[in-house]
Amino acid sequence: MKNATDIHAPAHHTGLGLDVNWTLRSLLAAGLLSVCVVASAMSATVNASRAEEERQREAAIAQEAELVADLATYLAAETAATRQAMDGPRLKPAVATGDLIASEDPTEGLASFDFTDLTVAKLDAEERRCLAQAIYYEARSEPRVGQLAVADVVLNRVKSPVYPNSICGVVFQGSERRTGCQFSFTCDGSMQARVNKRKWKESQDLSGAILAGVRAPISRNATHYHADYVNPHWADTLTPTATIGTHKFYKFPSRRTIAAAPAAM
């Protein structure tokens, strides 16, 4: 026969079990609530990040569309000028050399001819070619805005007292050395490879358009850039300005005096 203590013991243990059970349920509910709050916060952060990325993407598309429209206008004008020249009246037959010598002093025209015009035209053609090479070898696989950004860096360097004052001088700076070339394609053998004619023509057209004034400060005054899959040692010493396509762009810190030679690309 069980005594009174034995009879009441099960009831005592049952109450304790209920208390523990409710405590576990409360902790579980609080944990689930915390998880929900954290998940909601993370979801909001992700949504905000996606919204910002979408806004930047739309802004880049709009900017590229505007630049491409400017380029199209330039190319249309060039095409119209060429067509007009081809459709214009043909030149009169040339005067025979003998008649020309007999009629006037042949050295007079030679002495009065301004050879500066030929020199300037040649320099312009070389500058356009050097800029086209930078666009082609550095960014031919980039969208138009990425190509414009690379060209912008070249022109920013031309304007800077730290670098040569010509496009060709900037693009081929350091190419005479085994290391130290500013643009890798000028010393790594890239220029020996076969050229894609279509992309080279596009680079030439874009180069001509830029030198004719179709330009925007896309890189935000950058003087350096690198592909986004590398991390050069000089990147931490410069100020980031933009990420366009597969390239990251940088400029010199505004309060820093540059006394040393520029970092290599």
Helices and strands as residue ranges (DSSP letters): H 4-87, H 97-103, H 106-112, H 116-139, H 144-159, H 167-171, G 184-186, G 190-192, H 197-211, E 224-227, G 235-237, E 239-244, E 247-251
